[in-house]
Amino acid sequence: MIERACRTPWRRLCLLLPLVLVTAGAAAAQEAAVPDPYEPVRRDPIGTRLINLPTPYTVGDRRLEVLFTHRFQQTVQDGDERDLWGLDGGSDVGIGLAWGVTPHLDLALFRSSFQENFELSAKYLILEQAPRVPVTVGVRAGADIVRRREVEDANRPFVQLLLTRRLAPGVSLVLAPSWVRDTPRLREVFNLPVGITFPVGKHLIELEWIPANRDLDESVDGWHVALSREVGNHVFEIVAGNSRATTVDQYLGGDFAGGFERGDVRLGFNLVRDFDF
């Protein structure tokens, strides 16, 4: 086709055509080789929730996430091999659903059997870490509604700023500056929960720490550690920690209404399953 076109009066221009095509192809290849500085970095499989703390990440557009939490009430220290170190005792069970309205917006409902506590929330993913974006940023707001009749401050709104920095493959730092209007013994509570993950083989070790609140002498540091594994659309976590709290109003003040001590060790697990629609 080029040879036929070169027989026309536009012969000189036609002879330049191959050079133009080669130059344009080289420029396109060079542009494709330069990474987009705002392309998000590859995520680690920490999901929308670490152990109890939320992460900035959302479920995804038109996806449904189902969450089950289980926290045994008896401590390992109070049990022995006859009752499997507390596994035969009672437990607090949580069931939650989260729906991805858009790629950046989630709506969620979680219900804990402890004090019949319902947690309603919305989460928005603002920024995602990239070569020129140092952290992933999200915001979460909602309310915990306690249905037990003897609880006076039954409606407890909260706001959380969610920050995650992926330091290396499998190594992520999570910060969740949070405010809640009421906890079991405090009002107008602010705290800075911290989480970190690191890889061990195909698993992730997840650590959480929620500092004791200085406004209450009886407030206790909350801590949890989990062994997490992603299999398909499932995430399974085996959890150990001192507190059974799983909702913002119960863990943020270090004054969980069920009572706990810094050195307590209780077992539990989280199970997360995502569905695409």
Secondary structure in CASP SS format (residue, H / E / C, confidence):
PFRMAT SS
TARGET T0000
AUTHOR 0000-0000-0000
METHOD secondary structure of the structure
MODEL  1
M C 1.00
I H 1.00
E H 1.00
R H 1.00
A H 1.00
C C 1.00
R C 1.00
T C 1.00
P C 1.00
W C 1.00
R H 1.00
R H 1.00
L H 1.00
C H 1.00
L H 1.00
L C 1.00
L H 1.00
P H 1.00
L H 1.00
V H 1.00
L H 1.00
V H 1.00
T H 1.00
A H 1.00
G H 1.00
A H 1.00
A H 1.00
A H 1.00
A H 1.00
Q H 1.00
E H 1.00
A H 1.00
A H 1.00
V C 1.00
P C 1.00
D C 1.00
P C 1.00
Y C 1.00
E C 1.00
P C 1.00
V C 1.00
R C 1.00
R C 1.00
D C 1.00
P C 1.00
I C 1.00
G C 1.00
T C 1.00
R E 1.00
L C 1.00
I C 1.00
N C 1.00
L C 1.00
P E 1.00
T C 1.00
P C 1.00
Y C 1.00
T C 1.00
V C 1.00
G C 1.00
D C 1.00
R C 1.00
R E 1.00
L E 1.00
E E 1.00
V E 1.00
L E 1.00
F E 1.00
T E 1.00
H E 1.00
R E 1.00
F E 1.00
Q C 1.00
Q C 1.00
T C 1.00
V C 1.00
Q C 1.00
D C 1.00
G C 1.00
D C 1.00
E H 1.00
R H 1.00
D H 1.00
L C 1.00
W C 1.00
G C 1.00
L C 1.00
D C 1.00
G C 1.00
G C 1.00
S E 1.00
D E 1.00
V E 1.00
G E 1.00
I E 1.00
G E 1.00
L E 1.00
A E 1.00
W E 1.00
G E 1.00
V E 1.00
T E 1.00
P C 1.00
H C 1.00
L E 1.00
D E 1.00
L E 1.00
A E 1.00
L E 1.00
F E 1.00
R E 1.00
S E 1.00
S C 1.00
F H 1.00
Q H 1.00
E H 1.00
N E 1.00
F E 1.00
E E 1.00
L E 1.00
S E 1.00
A E 1.00
K E 1.00
Y E 1.00
L E 1.00
I E 1.00
L E 1.00
E C 1.00
Q C 1.00
A E 1.00
P C 1.00
R C 1.00
V E 1.00
P C 1.00
V C 1.00
T E 1.00
V E 1.00
G E 1.00
V E 1.00
R E 1.00
A E 1.00
G E 1.00
A E 1.00
D E 1.00
I E 1.00
V E 1.00
R C 1.00
R C 1.00
R C 1.00
E C 1.00
V C 1.00
E C 1.00
D C 1.00
A C 1.00
N E 1.00
R E 1.00
P E 1.00
F E 1.00
V E 1.00
Q E 1.00
L E 1.00
L E 1.00
L E 1.00
T E 1.00
R E 1.00
R E 1.00
L E 1.00
A E 1.00
P C 1.00
G C 1.00
V E 1.00
S E 1.00
L E 1.00
V E 1.00
L E 1.00
A C 1.00
P C 1.00
S E 1.00
W E 1.00
V E 1.00
R E 1.00
D E 1.00
T C 1.00
P C 1.00
R C 1.00
L C 1.00
R E 1.00
E E 1.00
V E 1.00
F E 1.00
N E 1.00
L C 1.00
P C 1.00
V E 1.00
G E 1.00
I E 1.00
T E 1.00
F E 1.00
P E 1.00
V E 1.00
G C 1.00
K C 1.00
H E 1.00
L E 1.00
I E 1.00
E E 1.00
L E 1.00
E E 1.00
W E 1.00
I E 1.00
P C 1.00
A C 1.00
N C 1.00
R C 1.00
D C 1.00
L C 1.00
D C 1.00
E C 1.00
S C 1.00
V C 1.00
D C 1.00
G E 1.00
W E 1.00
H E 1.00
V E 1.00
A E 1.00
L E 1.00
S E 1.00
R E 1.00
E E 1.00
V E 1.00
G C 1.00
N C 1.00
H E 1.00
V E 1.00
F E 1.00
E E 1.00
I E 1.00
V E 1.00
A E 1.00
G E 1.00
N C 1.00
S C 1.00
R C 1.00
A C 1.00
T C 1.00
T C 1.00
V H 1.00
D H 1.00
Q H 1.00
Y H 1.00
L C 1.00
G C 1.00
G C 1.00
D C 1.00
F C 1.00
A C 1.00
G C 1.00
G C 1.00
F C 1.00
E C 1.00
R C 1.00
G C 1.00
D C 1.00
V C 1.00
R E 1.00
L E 1.00
G E 1.00
F E 1.00
N E 1.00
L E 1.00
V E 1.00
R E 1.00
D E 1.00
F E 1.00
D E 1.00
F C 1.00
END
